[in-house]
Amino acid sequence: MDKITKEKRSWNMSRIKSKNTKPEIMVRAFLYKIGYRYRLHDKKLPGIPDIVLPKYKAVIFVHGCFWHGHEDCKAANLPTTRALFWHDKIFETVLRNRKVYLELQENGLRTAIIWECALKNKETSTYTLNKIDEWIRSDVTNLELPSNIGNDKKVING
């Protein structure tokens, strides 16, 4: 059973942002500081990527671990209340994301997925931000950066 009222839970959930989150702003500030220029939330592209770098034919998604179903992440644990609802909701998001990534790649764009847990502390943030810079300048198609640094099995390169 939920520890707070239905009304309070609803109010809490309504406060969760989908744009301009702290992890997203951290990535944007880093990119701007080192000289990259980008567009934000381009509605003309599938999935409305968080960051678009047209010059590099690259898009970056900064995903919340819970909302986008980050596998093997502590922050992605499903609630025990209404478990089936949450499972289905997150599963649909994961499927939609996969479809969006494929569409973007078919349109000649490279995709990076940065999980919020990869930006949680100074060590992981530094690693993640440097990897993003390397990826933008490379010809690697896909990049996924979780918080478990150095685990190359989790980093997808194509």
Summary of the structure (lengths in Angstrom):
residues: 158
radius of gyration: 16.3
end to end distance: 43.7
largest distance: 50.2
contacts: 419
relative contact order: 0.14
helix: 45%
strand: 13%
